[in-house]
Amino acid sequence: MSESIKYKALQGCYWMLYCVGFVYVTYFLQEKGIAASMIGVVAAVCGVVSAFLQAYVGKLADRGHGMNWKSIMIALIIMNTLVTVGLGLFAEGMMAVFLFAVFMIFINCMMPLVNAACFYYQKSDIVIDFGSARAVGSIAFAAISVAVGKLTVLFGAPAVVGTGLALNLFLLLIVYSMPYYGDVAAQQQETAKKSGGQGSFLAKYPAFVLMMIGLSLVMSFHNCIQTYMLMILEHVGGTSDNLGVAIAIAAVMELVVLFRFSVLHKKFGTKTLLLACGLFYCLRGALYFLATEVWHIYLIQTLQAVTFALYASASTYYADEMMADEDKVTACRVWIR
C-alpha cells in the first residue's frame, strides 16, 4: 500500500475519532448527568490546555532527532486508548468529565502530527495530495457522525465509548504501518541555523500571527457550533439522531470545496478566501439565531462549504506559503484543521 493511500486512511480515521470526541461530547456528558454549563467549561478548558500542549508537541516534532511525528503520534494514541477504556469502566459524575476532557485533549494534540506527516512525506519526495486526503477525512467524518447518531439511539452513551475505542485501535495500526525515512526535521533545523533563520515566531512572521489570531477567534465559534449542536437541535425539537444527520450534511458540503480548491486558490488567493470564510461565519451565526425548525439547521449546515471548508483548505496553503520549512509543523499545531 502506497504512502498516499496510507495518509488518506490516516486522515479518515483521525477525523472519525475527532467527530466522536468533539461532536458527541455534549451528548455523552448529558447522559452522565452533567449540566450544560459544566460542558461549556470543559470545552473551554480543553481548548486552552490543547493550545499549550499543541505548541509543545509541534516544537518536539519540528526538532526531530529521537522525537518525530510518528513516535509522538503512537504515544498519544496509546494513552488515548487507555483513557477510552477508563471512560467505559469508571466514567460517572466528575470522573466522566475529567476523562472525556483528557480524551478530547489527546485528540487535539494529534492534529498537528497528522498534518506534519503530509509535510514529512512531501519533503521526502513522496507525492501527497493534501486536498484529496482531507476530503477523505470529511467523508469519514460524515459517515461516522450518522453511524454514531444511530448507535446512540440504540445503545446510549456506551456507543460513544465503544466507537472511540475501536477508532483509536485502527488509528494505531495505520500510524504504525506508515514508513519513516529518517530525520528530515533535523536537516531542516541545521539549514535554518546556518542561515540565521532561528528566532521568535512572532518576529519572523508578524503578518501570519495577526491572521492566525483573527482566524482563531473564528474557529472558536466553529468549535462552539460543534460542541453545542445537540443543544441547538434540541431547542428546535431535534434529537441525537438529528445531530448525526446535521454533522453529516456539513461534512459532505466540505467536499465541494476540498476537491475544487486548487481552482479557487488560483483565482482568488489564500488571503481573500480566508477573509471570505470569516464573513460567511458571521452570516452562519446570525442564521442559527433565527432558526426555528430542524430543517432550518440542516439548511444552515450547507454553509460549511463556504466556512470551514474554505478554512481547512486555505489555511494549509497559507501556512505553506508563509512558513520556512523548519517552522511548518509549529504552524500546523494551531492553524491547520
N, C-alpha and C positions, 0 to 999 in steps of 0.2 A: 504494500500500500504506500503511495507516494506521500511526501510531507504535506503537499497541498490538501490532499483528502483528509489526512490526519488533523491538519489545522482546522478544516471545516468541521470535523467531528468535535474538536476541542471547543470551538465557538458554539456549536449547537448544544453540547452537554452543559457548558458553563451557563449559558443563558436560560436553560431549563432550570438549573439549580437556583439561579438568580430569581426567576419567577416564583419558585416555591418559597424562597426566603422573604422577598420584598413585596410580593403581591398578596400572599396569604398570611402575612404576619398579623394583620388585624383580625382575620377570621380565627386563626389559631388561638390568639390570646383572649379574644372574646369568649371562645369556647371554654377557656380555662378560668373564666370569671373575672378577667382583668378589665378595668374601666377604660373608656376611650381616652381620657386624659392621660392615664399612665402609658397607654400605647403611643401617644404622641411624644411623651418624654423619652420612651425607649427609642423611637425613630430618630429623635434629635440627638440623643447621646451617641447612638450608633454612628450617625453622620460625623460628629465631631471626632470621636475616637478613631473612626476609619480614616479620616483625613490625615491625622498624625501618623497612624500606622502605615498607610499607603505611602507616605513620604519616606518612611524608614525602609519599607520594602523596595520602593523604587530606587533608592540610593544603593541598597545592597545589590540589586540586580545590575545597576549601572557599573558598580565596582568590578564585578566579575570575580576572578580567582576561584576560591572554593565555593562561593555562593553565586548561583546563577538562577535564571528564571525557572528552570526545570526542577532543581533541587528544592528551591523555596516553595514552589507550587506543590510538589509532592508532600512536603512537610505540612503545609496548610490544609491540604485535603485530608491527610491522616488525622490531624487534630480536629477538623470539622466533622469527620466521620464519628469520632469519639463523642463529640458534643451532640450529634444527632442521636446516637444511641442513648445518651443521657436524657434527651428530650422524650424518648419513648418510655424510659424507665422511671424517671424522677420528676417529670415536668408537672408540678402542681403549684399554684399560687405564685409567689415571688421567685421560686426556683424556675418556673416556666419562663418568667420574664427575663431572668438572668441568662439562662441557657439559650433562649431564642435570640437575645441580643448578641451573644457571642457567635452564634450561628451566622447572623447577618454580617457581623464584623469580618469574620473569616472570608465570607463570600466577597465582600467588598475588597479585601486585601488581595484576592486572587486576580481582580480585574486588570491591574497594570501588568501582571505577568502574562496573562492571556494575550494582551496587545504586544508585550515585549517579544513574545515568541514569533510574531509576524516580522518585526524588525530584525530579529536574530537570523531568521532563515533568509530574509532578503539580503542581509549583509554577508551571508554565506553563499550568495549567488544562486539561491533557490527561489523560483518564481512563486509568490504567494499573492493571490488576488484578494486583498482585504475586503473589498466591497461584496464579492460573492460569498466570502466566508461569513461576513457579518449578516448577510441575508439569510444564510443557513441558520444563524442564531435566532433571527426573527421568526423564521418558520417554526423552529423548535419551540421557541417561546410561546407562539400561538397555539401549537398543538398541546403543550403541557398545561397551559392555562385552562383550556377546555377540559382536558382529561382530569386534572385535579379538581376542577369545579364539580364535575360529575361524581368523582370519588368522595368528595366531602359530603355530598348529599346522601351517599350510601353508607359511608363509614365514619363520618365526622372527622375530628382533629387527627386521629391516628393516620388518616390518609396523607396528611401533610408530612408527618414524620417518616412514614414508610417510603414515600416518593423521594424525600430528601436523602434518605439513607442509600437508596438504590442509585440515585444520580451521583452521589459522592463516590461510590464504588466504581461506576462507569467512568467518571472523570479521572479517577486514579489510574485505571487501566489505560486510558487514552494518553495521558501525560507520560506514563511510564514507557509506552511504546514509541514515543516521539524521539527521534535521534538528537544527540547533542554533539556538535562538531568541534568543540574547543572553545576557548575563551576569547570570543570576538570583542567582548566588552573591554577586556584588559588592554587589547591592542588599541582600541579607540581612546582609552584613557591615556595611554602613553603618548599617542599622537597629540592629544589635547594639551598635555603638559609641555611638550616640546614647542607647541605653537603658542603657548601662553594663554590657552583657552579656558583655564580654570578661573573661577571667581563666583561672586554672588549671582544666584539665579535671577534676582530682581535687576541687578546691574547689567547683566548680559542681555536680558530680554524684557525691558520695561513695557513695550507695547503688548507683548504676549501676556504678561502678568495682568495688565489692565483688562484685556479681553477676557482672560480667564476668570477674573473677579466678577465681571458682568455676567458671563455665561454660567458661572457657579450659582449665582442668585436665581437665574432661570431654571437651572437643574434642581435647585431646592424646591421650586414649585412643582417640577415634574415628579420629584420623589414624594411630595405630599399627595399628588394625584394617585400614585401607585399605592401608597400606604392607606389612604382613606377612600379608595374607590368603592370598597364594600359599603362603607357608611354613606357615601354619596348615592349608591344604588338603593340602599335600604330607605333612604329619605324619600325616594320616588317609587317605593314599592317593590324593589328588587331583592334578590337573594344571592347566596354564594354561587349558585348555578349561573345567574346572570353575570356575576363577576368574571367567570371564566370566558364567557362569550365576549364581554366588553374588552377584556385584555387581548383576546384573540383578534378581534377586529382591528385594534390598534397595531398589533404586531404584523398582521397581513398588509396593512396600509404602508408600513415601512418599506415593503419590498418594491413598491412602485418607484421610490426614490433610490433605494440602495442599488438596484440593478441599472438605473439610468443616471447615476450621479455624475459619471465622467462627462456626460454631455452638459449637465448643469454647471459643473465646475469650469469647463472651458468657456461657457457663455457668460457666467456671472462672477466667478471667482469666489474664493472661500469667505472673505470678509463680508461680502454682500449677502451670501447665503446664511451666514451666522446671524447677521442683523435681522434678516427676514424671519429667521427662526424665532428670535426674541419677540418680534411684533405679533406673529401668529400665536405664540404662547399667551400674550395679553388677550387676544380675541378668544382663545380657548377658555381661559379663566372666566371671562365675562359670560360665556355661553353656559358653563357649568352652573353659574349663579342663577341663570334664568330657567334652567331645565326643570320640568315637572313630571316627566314620564320616562320610563326605562328606555324607550326607543329614542328619546332625545339624547340620552347619554351615548347610545350606540352611534348616532349620527356625529356627535361631537368627537367621538373616538377616531373618526376618519381623519381628523386634523392631525393625527400622528404623522401623516405623510409630510406635512409642512412644518412640523415642530421637531419632535425627537429624531425623526429620520434625517432631517437636514443636519441636526446637531451631530448625530452619530457619524455621518459621512464627512461633513465639512471639518469637524474637529480633527479627524485623522490627517487630512490633507494640510490643514493649517499648522498642526504641530510639526509635520514633516517638513513643511516649507520654512518654518521659523527656527527650528532647533538644530543645533550641531549634533552630530551622531552620538556623542558621548552623553547627551542630555535627553535623548528621546524617551528613555524609559521613565526618567523623572517626570517628564511632561505627561506621559501616559497615566501616571498614578492618580491624577486628579482631573484629567482633561478628557481623555477618550473613553466613551461609554459604548 
